[in-house]
Amino acid sequence: MARTGFDRFALILVIIGAINWLSVGLFRFDIVAALFGGATNLVSRIIYSVVGIAGIYSISLLFRHSPVNVRE
């Protein structure tokens, strides 16, 4: 099964979330909170939620079978 545009979008969001967590872990700096006015701001909470949903959706990518390329 080929990756859909939605699959790619979800993976991009997961990567963005991972970069944000790396920044929190290494530098104690939350990029999303800094850009959107704090971690409790509505916009920040929406972004955190969308990234979390993308992460949950991306779990399904682990269990999909990709087509095998067969050479003749």
C-alpha positions in Angstrom: 0.0 0.0 0.0 1.4 3.4 -1.0 1.6 6.2 1.5 -1.2 8.7 1.2 -0.9 12.5 1.5 -2.5 12.2 4.9 0.1 9.6 6.0 2.9 12.0 5.0 1.2 14.9 6.8 0.9 12.9 10.0 4.5 11.9 9.8 5.6 15.5 9.3 3.6 16.5 12.4 5.1 13.7 14.4 8.6 14.9 13.4 7.8 18.5 14.3 6.6 17.2 17.7 9.8 15.2 18.2 11.9 18.2 17.4 9.9 20.2 20.0 10.4 17.5 22.6 14.1 17.4 21.8 14.3 21.1 22.3 12.5 20.7 25.7 14.8 17.9 26.8 18.1 19.5 25.8 17.4 23.2 26.3 14.3 23.4 28.4 12.8 25.5 25.6 9.3 24.7 24.3 9.2 26.0 20.7 5.4 25.8 20.4 4.8 27.6 23.7 7.4 30.3 22.7 5.8 30.9 19.3 2.1 30.9 20.5 2.2 32.6 23.9 2.6 29.8 26.4 1.8 26.2 26.9 -1.7 27.0 28.2 -2.7 29.2 25.3 -5.6 27.8 23.2 -3.5 27.9 20.0 -0.7 26.0 21.7 -3.1 23.4 23.1 -4.6 22.9 19.7 -1.2 22.3 18.1 -0.2 19.9 20.9 -3.5 18.0 20.3 -3.1 17.8 16.6 0.4 16.6 16.9 -0.8 14.0 19.5 -3.5 12.8 17.2 -1.0 12.5 14.3 1.2 10.4 16.6 -1.7 8.1 17.4 -2.6 7.8 13.7 1.0 7.1 12.9 0.9 3.9 15.0 -1.2 2.4 12.1 1.7 2.9 9.8 3.7 0.3 11.7 1.2 -2.4 10.9 0.6 -1.7 7.2 2.2 -4.0 4.7 4.2 -2.2 2.0 4.3 -3.7 -1.5 7.2 -6.0 -2.4 9.1 -4.9 -5.5 9.4 -8.0 -7.7 11.9 -7.9 -10.5 11.2 -10.1 -13.5 
